Amino acid sequence: MTDKSIITIRETAAAYAEAVRTTQRFFDRLEDGADPSALVEYATLAEREKEAEEARLDAIVAAGFEVPSIDESDSDS
């Protein structure tokens, strides 16, 4: 049986990927970038992406995965 932390990483990664795809589909159909409703929709989508990314990263950290070369806390950055 797969460890629960791995399942959580898979689920949060899938949710993040879907959030990014949703934003991509928004831009595929966007015709008027100055339309106030488009700006509101984009802001909502961007916030969902951010939340999904944070959940994915939290799951990765909770599972104990660390890649020092890309870790934000890496002092070489």
C-alpha positions as CSV (number, residue, x, y, z in Angstrom):
1,M,0.0,0.0,0.0
2,T,1.2,3.5,-0.9
3,D,2.2,5.7,2.0
4,K,-0.5,8.3,2.8
5,S,2.0,11.2,2.3
6,I,2.7,10.0,-1.2
7,I,-1.0,9.9,-2.0
8,T,-1.4,13.4,-0.7
9,I,1.5,14.6,-2.8
10,R,-0.1,13.0,-5.9
11,E,-3.5,14.6,-5.1
12,T,-2.1,18.0,-4.5
13,A,0.1,17.9,-7.5
14,A,-2.9,16.9,-9.7
15,A,-4.9,19.8,-8.2
16,Y,-2.1,22.2,-8.9
17,A,-1.7,20.9,-12.5
18,E,-5.4,21.3,-13.1
19,A,-5.4,24.9,-11.7
20,V,-2.6,25.7,-14.1
21,R,-4.5,24.1,-17.0
22,T,-7.6,26.1,-16.1
23,T,-5.6,29.3,-16.3
24,Q,-4.2,28.2,-19.6
25,R,-7.7,27.5,-21.0
26,F,-8.8,31.0,-19.8
27,F,-6.0,32.6,-21.9
28,D,-6.9,30.4,-24.8
29,R,-10.4,31.9,-25.0
30,L,-9.5,35.4,-23.8
31,E,-10.4,38.0,-26.4
32,D,-10.3,41.3,-24.5
33,G,-7.7,41.6,-21.8
34,A,-9.1,45.0,-20.8
35,D,-12.5,43.6,-19.9
36,P,-13.1,44.1,-16.2
37,S,-14.8,40.7,-15.9
38,A,-11.7,39.0,-17.5
39,L,-9.5,40.7,-15.0
40,V,-11.6,39.5,-12.1
41,E,-11.7,36.0,-13.5
42,Y,-7.9,36.0,-14.0
43,A,-7.4,37.2,-10.4
44,T,-9.6,34.4,-9.1
45,L,-7.7,31.8,-11.2
46,A,-4.3,33.1,-10.1
47,E,-5.3,32.9,-6.5
48,R,-6.5,29.3,-7.0
49,E,-3.1,28.5,-8.6
50,K,-1.3,30.0,-5.7
51,E,-3.4,28.1,-3.1
52,A,-2.9,24.8,-5.0
53,E,0.8,25.4,-5.3
54,E,1.1,26.1,-1.6
55,A,-0.8,22.9,-0.8
56,R,1.4,20.9,-3.1
57,L,4.6,22.3,-1.5
58,D,3.2,21.8,2.0
59,A,2.5,18.1,1.1
60,I,6.0,17.7,-0.3
61,V,7.6,19.2,2.8
62,A,5.4,17.2,5.2
63,A,6.5,14.0,3.4
64,G,10.2,15.0,4.0
65,F,11.2,15.6,0.4
66,E,14.0,18.2,0.0
67,V,16.1,19.2,-2.9
68,P,18.8,21.5,-1.6
69,S,19.7,22.8,-5.0
70,I,16.3,24.3,-5.6
71,D,15.1,24.7,-2.0
72,E,14.2,28.4,-1.4
73,S,16.1,28.3,1.9
74,D,19.3,27.2,0.2
75,S,22.0,29.7,1.2
76,D,23.7,29.4,-2.2
77,S,20.7,31.2,-3.9
